[in-house]
């Protein structure tokens, strides 16, 4: 099980750095022009804090996998992380319109990839939390 935590840790750290590319990849300079200043800043600041949270989750998984797996507090934290990722999985299907990916090969591949990733995270963390 520790290996899964190490893998998840690396994936979460990678995902945190990917968030840094969002403004350029999603053309926020142009796309967010029509928003008010507060809404533009919320998008950027929330994205930064999501990236920071992902980075810290990844570091936690890499440095404290044994504690997450073997201690009562660690199991509670793992269960909370599992619930978090399961809810994220639900939003993958019910928060985003299928019009964003259906019939588009790259977007469909990303939808499937991230769905599988959220399932993996959910199963590992919930599996630890309920054992």
ChimeraX attribute file (.defattr): number of C-alpha atoms within 10 A of each C-alpha:
attribute: neighborCount
match mode: 1-to-1
recipient: residues
	/A:1	12
	/A:2	16
	/A:3	11
	/A:4	16
	/A:5	23
	/A:6	19
	/A:7	14
	/A:8	22
	/A:9	23
	/A:10	18
	/A:11	16
	/A:12	23
	/A:13	21
	/A:14	15
	/A:15	16
	/A:16	23
	/A:17	15
	/A:18	12
	/A:19	17
	/A:20	14
	/A:21	11
	/A:22	14
	/A:23	16
	/A:24	10
	/A:25	10
	/A:26	11
	/A:27	11
	/A:28	14
	/A:29	10
	/A:30	10
	/A:31	11
	/A:32	16
	/A:33	10
	/A:34	9
	/A:35	10
	/A:36	10
	/A:37	10
	/A:38	9
	/A:39	12
	/A:40	16
	/A:41	13
	/A:42	12
	/A:43	13
	/A:44	16
	/A:45	12
	/A:46	11
	/A:47	17
	/A:48	17
	/A:49	13
	/A:50	15
	/A:51	21
	/A:52	16
	/A:53	15
	/A:54	21
	/A:55	21
	/A:56	16
	/A:57	19
	/A:58	24
	/A:59	18
	/A:60	16
	/A:61	26
	/A:62	21
	/A:63	14
	/A:64	15
	/A:65	20
	/A:66	14
	/A:67	17
	/A:68	23
	/A:69	23
	/A:70	13
	/A:71	11
	/A:72	12
	/A:73	13
	/A:74	18
	/A:75	21
	/A:76	18
	/A:77	19
	/A:78	25
	/A:79	23
	/A:80	16
	/A:81	19
	/A:82	24
	/A:83	18
	/A:84	16
	/A:85	21
	/A:86	20
	/A:87	13
	/A:88	18
	/A:89	20
	/A:90	14
	/A:91	13
	/A:92	17
	/A:93	12
	/A:94	10
	/A:95	10
	/A:96	12
	/A:97	11
	/A:98	14
	/A:99	9
	/A:100	11
	/A:101	16
	/A:102	13
	/A:103	10
	/A:104	10
	/A:105	10
	/A:106	11
	/A:107	15
	/A:108	15
	/A:109	13
	/A:110	12
	/A:111	19
	/A:112	14
	/A:113	12
	/A:114	15
	/A:115	17
	/A:116	13
	/A:117	16
	/A:118	20
	/A:119	17
	/A:120	17
	/A:121	24
	/A:122	24
	/A:123	17
	/A:124	19
	/A:125	28
	/A:126	23
	/A:127	16
	/A:128	20
	/A:129	23
	/A:130	10
	/A:131	9
